[in-house]
């Protein structure tokens, strides 16, 4: 498949992720967060299970399920946060996982953090301060929860890097989705009323379960094996940008001039954080292969 087609596929996945911030916020306004996530990942598990069930060994289920607990925590924090902040803020703050991951890797496993990440981290947090309000009083609960979600997602990325390589990619992803569905399904009746999803929520469940979870993962798995790391990184950085666009078009989100500067700083930091290491690794590979 030509690179242009691969880039197009990955862009579709990125658009799906970007639009979910607005769609999910509207859904959890009328339906429980844990119930929504349980059904979402049940749908994703069934869809991915059609092709991945035979590729998931018992060991993969156990290890992937444990890693999936960090994924579940991240989604719970993010989805609760969407009740108290805008889709735009949620998308941009969640994107900080790119610059948080090296720091979390150092905390968890003392993995050395490249100096290349220092500037993006500083830029991202200055942008975060500007985005979330012109005064400390304007810092919303939803922003705090979403920041915690970014930390959980960063821990999930670190765990993936440590354990995923020893397992089949699709089987490992399926184990994480099953784990997330199970954890949210167990917690839902404890904290929320037991009820079926209302009619207006099923579109969001279908979009997030089939599109943003099962389909988007399959696209990621296929494209990342065939497209250069730099191109992949650039396209993935567009997720928070699409969150801003859909927040503006669908939810009526508006940024002040100061918040717009903050958003631009975050997007720039994410671009440097994603693309910089990919370029550096490419240069190292070239120098290593030269005679």
C-alpha positions in Angstrom: 0.0 0.0 0.0 1.4 3.5 -0.9 2.6 5.7 1.9 -0.1 8.3 1.1 -2.8 5.6 1.6 -1.2 4.5 4.9 -1.1 8.1 6.1 -4.8 8.5 5.1 -5.7 5.4 7.1 -3.9 6.7 10.2 -5.5 10.1 9.8 -8.9 8.4 9.9 -8.0 6.8 13.2 -6.7 10.1 14.5 -10.0 11.8 13.5 -12.0 9.1 15.3 -10.0 9.7 18.5 -10.4 13.5 18.1 -14.1 13.5 17.7 -14.7 11.1 20.7 -14.0 13.9 23.2 -17.1 15.8 22.2 -19.3 12.7 21.6 -18.3 11.0 24.9 -19.0 14.2 26.9 -22.5 14.4 25.6 -23.1 10.7 26.3 -21.9 10.7 29.9 -24.1 13.7 30.6 -27.1 11.2 30.5 -25.5 7.9 31.3 -23.0 6.7 34.0 -19.3 6.9 33.2 -18.4 3.4 34.4 -21.5 1.9 32.6 -20.6 3.7 29.4 -17.0 2.5 29.5 -18.0 -1.1 30.4 -20.3 -1.3 27.4 -17.8 0.6 25.1 -15.0 -1.9 25.8 -17.4 -4.9 25.7 -18.3 -3.9 22.2 -14.6 -3.4 21.3 -13.7 -6.8 22.9 -16.4 -8.6 20.9 -15.3 -6.8 17.6 -11.6 -7.4 18.1 -12.2 -10.9 19.5 -13.5 -12.0 16.1 -10.0 -12.0 14.8 -8.0 -11.9 18.0 -9.5 -14.5 20.3 -7.3 -17.3 19.1 -4.2 -15.2 19.4 -4.7 -14.5 23.1 -3.1 -17.1 25.3 -3.8 -17.4 29.0 -0.5 -15.7 29.8 -1.3 -12.9 27.3 -4.7 -12.5 29.0 -3.2 -12.2 32.5 -0.3 -9.9 31.6 -2.4 -7.8 29.2 -5.2 -7.7 31.7 -2.8 -6.3 34.3 -1.4 -3.7 31.9 -5.0 -2.9 31.0 -5.7 -1.8 34.5 -3.7 1.4 33.9 -5.7 1.9 30.7 -8.9 1.5 32.6 -7.9 4.0 35.2 -6.9 6.5 32.5 -10.2 6.2 30.7 -12.2 6.5 33.9 -10.4 9.7 34.9 -10.6 11.1 31.4 -14.4 10.4 31.1 -15.3 11.7 34.5 -13.1 14.8 33.7 -15.2 15.4 30.6 -18.2 16.1 32.8 -16.3 19.1 34.2 -14.2 20.5 31.4 -14.5 21.1 27.7 -13.7 18.6 24.9 -11.0 21.0 23.8 -9.2 21.1 27.1 -9.6 17.3 27.5 -8.1 16.6 24.1 -5.1 18.9 24.7 -4.4 17.9 28.2 -4.7 14.2 27.4 -2.1 14.8 24.6 0.4 15.6 27.3 1.0 11.8 27.6 3.6 12.2 24.9 5.9 14.4 27.0 4.9 12.8 30.4 5.9 9.2 29.3 9.7 9.7 29.6 9.3 11.1 33.1 7.0 8.3 34.2 9.4 5.8 32.7 12.2 7.3 34.9 10.0 7.1 38.0 8.9 3.5 37.4 12.0 1.9 36.1 14.8 4.6 36.3 14.9 4.7 32.5 17.1 7.6 31.4 15.1 10.5 30.0 16.7 12.1 26.8 17.6 15.8 27.1 15.6 16.3 24.0 12.4 16.1 26.1 13.2 18.9 28.5 12.1 21.7 26.2 8.8 20.0 25.1 7.9 19.2 28.8 8.5 22.8 29.9 6.6 24.2 26.9 3.7 21.8 27.5 3.3 22.8 31.1 3.5 26.5 30.3 0.8 25.9 27.7 -1.2 23.9 30.2 -1.1 26.8 32.7 -2.3 29.2 30.0 -5.0 26.9 28.7 -6.6 26.0 32.0 -7.3 29.6 33.1 -5.9 33.0 33.4 -5.9 32.7 37.2 -5.6 29.7 39.6 -9.3 29.9 40.5 -10.2 29.0 37.0 -8.4 25.7 37.1 -11.3 23.3 36.9 -11.8 19.9 38.5 -12.1 18.4 35.0 -8.7 19.7 34.1 -7.2 18.1 37.2 -8.8 14.8 36.5 -7.7 14.9 32.9 -4.1 15.7 34.0 -4.3 12.6 36.2 -5.6 10.6 33.2 -2.6 11.7 31.2 -0.3 10.4 33.9 -2.2 7.0 33.9 -2.0 6.8 30.1 1.7 7.6 30.3 2.2 4.7 32.8 0.2 2.5 30.4 2.6 3.4 27.5 5.6 2.6 29.7 4.0 -0.8 30.7 3.3 -1.5 27.0 6.9 -0.9 26.1 8.0 -3.3 28.8 5.6 -6.2 28.3 3.9 -6.0 24.9 6.8 -7.2 22.7 6.6 -10.7 24.2 3.0 -11.1 23.1 0.9 -11.1 19.9 -0.1 -7.4 19.3 -3.8 -8.1 18.6 -4.1 -10.7 21.4 -2.4 -8.3 23.8 -4.8 -5.4 22.9 -7.8 -7.7 23.2 -6.7 -8.7 26.7 -6.5 -5.0 27.7 -10.0 -4.3 26.3 -11.4 -7.3 28.1 -9.7 -6.1 31.3 -11.1 -2.6 31.0 -14.6 -3.8 30.2 -14.5 -6.2 33.2 -13.1 -3.7 35.7 -15.6 -1.0 34.7 -18.4 -3.6 34.6 -17.6 -4.7 38.2 -17.4 -1.1 39.5 -20.4 0.2 37.7 -23.2 -1.3 39.8 -21.3 -0.2 43.0 -21.2 3.4 42.1 -24.1 3.9 39.5 -27.7 2.8 39.0 -28.1 -0.4 37.0 -29.7 0.6 33.7 -29.4 -0.1 30.0 -27.9 2.6 27.8 -30.6 5.1 26.6 -31.2 5.3 22.9 -29.3 8.6 22.5 -26.1 7.0 23.9 -25.8 4.1 21.4 -24.3 6.2 18.6 -21.5 7.2 21.0 -21.0 3.6 22.1 -20.8 2.4 18.5 -18.4 5.1 17.5 -16.1 4.6 20.5 -16.4 0.8 20.7 -16.2 -0.1 17.1 -14.5 3.0 15.6 -12.2 4.6 18.1 -11.2 1.3 19.9 -11.4 -1.8 17.7 -11.0 -0.2 14.2 -8.5 2.5 15.2 -6.3 -0.1 16.9 -6.2 -2.4 13.9 -5.3 0.6 11.7 -2.5 1.6 14.1 -1.2 -2.0 14.2 -1.2 -2.2 10.4 0.2 1.3 9.6 3.0 1.4 12.3 4.6 -1.6 10.7 4.7 0.0 7.3 5.0 3.8 7.7 8.0 5.7 8.8 8.2 6.7 12.5 8.4 10.4 11.7 5.3 10.4 9.5 3.5 8.3 12.1 4.5 10.7 14.9 3.3 13.8 12.9 -0.1 12.3 12.2 -0.6 11.1 15.8 0.1 14.6 17.0 -3.0 15.7 15.1 -5.3 14.0 17.6 -5.5 16.9 20.1 -5.8 19.3 17.1 -8.9 17.4 15.9 -10.2 17.5 19.4 -10.0 21.3 19.3 -11.6 21.4 15.8 -14.5 19.1 16.8 -14.9 20.9 20.1 -15.3 24.2 18.2 -17.7 22.8 15.6 -19.8 20.4 17.6 -19.6 21.7 21.2 -19.2 25.4 20.6 -15.9 25.6 22.6 -14.2 28.9 22.4 -10.7 29.8 23.6 -9.6 33.2 24.8 -6.5 34.7 23.3 -4.4 33.5 26.2 -5.9 30.0 26.1 -5.2 29.9 22.3 -1.5 30.6 23.0 -1.5 27.8 25.6 -3.1 25.4 23.1 -0.5 26.4 20.5 2.3 25.8 23.0 0.9 22.3 23.9 0.5 21.3 20.2 4.1 22.5 19.4 5.5 20.6 22.4 3.7 17.5 21.4 5.0 17.8 17.8 8.6 18.2 19.0 8.1 15.4 21.6 6.8 13.0 18.9 8.9 13.9 15.9 12.2 14.8 17.6 13.0 11.3 18.9 11.8 9.7 15.7 14.2 11.9 13.6 17.0 11.3 16.1 16.5 7.5 16.0 16.5 7.6 12.2 19.8 9.5 12.2 21.4 7.1 14.6 20.2 4.2 12.5 21.8 5.8 9.4 25.1 6.5 11.1 25.2 3.0 12.5 24.7 1.4 9.1 27.2 3.6 7.3 30.6 2.1 6.6 
